[in-house]
Amino acid sequence: DISSQWLPPEVMRSIAGTGAQFLKESGGGAFYIKLNTTKAPLDDVNCRLALSKAFDYGAAVQMVAITGDVAQGSPATGAIPVGMYGANPADRILVRDMDAAREHLAACQHDPADFTLELSWIAEVPIEERFALLMQSNFAELGFKSEIRRVPWALYTDLVTNPQNTPHVSQIFVNAVTGDPDTLLYAMYHSSSAGTWQSPEYLNDEQVDEHLERGRTETTDEGREAAYRALNDRLMELAPTIFGYDRQSIFAASNRVRVPALSEPEKAFGLDGMGFSFRLMEMTGQ
């Protein structure tokens, strides 16, 4: 009577054809393509920037569209999802720029022909295989060879504990635990978090650490906004991650299912409810 949020868009689309309703859970989170900053050629910031500029953001969003009005994501504007402290405006979306990608590649100390990038995807999340294929096509335009590797979640969490075993590219979906960017970004980008499932980049940057710590200690909205805006800018400069899109969870459900927190705006949570949204779910019997 109600689906998983992880079904591919075309499966959701086919379910909708049977008269199902769509339920939406918005939250502060995104689809992140993580780059191992310790492994050549991605230890060079210009190589990372080249990949981030070559990624087709528009195609990625189209890939998660279910109907003309319903999608599992919206365009990203930077490292921080729209609506959070430090985020760029919704009209400043990330776009593919192959000219910029080639300029960064020319400044990279590595020759892409010397490397084969390992593009991993989580076995339990089949949509990620399609993103791996998209990346393979995009990055090939810069001369990068790549191989796609299917990795079960349990294996992924083990691999990333060692930078040498961590793939060049990993894909994860992460949501803030609360509506505050600290719960989203600290565990991903502070140097003390390296080697966890959220932080396979192994980023170690003093400025990033300072901005994250300042975000925790500022006591005014203005101060925290400034801290996270500076963090956003710094992360975009370093490109430890390709910020694919801002995400939202979509559930297909029969019309017998009623979930007020997902269908009635006044009862919705401003973050991912982690299952709490379903506490009032009921079957109407119709």
Secondary structure, DSSP 8 states (H G I E B T S, - for coil): -B--TTS-HHHHHHHHTTT-EEEEEEEEEEEEEEE-TTSTTTTSHHHHHHHHHHS-HHHHHHHTB-SSS-BSEEE--SSS-TTSTT---TTS-----HHHHHHHHHH-SS-GGG-EEEEEEETT-THHHHHHHHHHHHHHTTT-EEEEEEE-HHHHHHHTTSTTTS-SEEEEEEE-SSSSTHHHHHHHHSGGGTTSTT-TT----HHHHHHHHHHHH--SHHHHHHHHHHHHHHHHHH-SEEEEEEEEEEEEE-TTEE-HHHH-GGG--SS--TTGGGTT-EE---
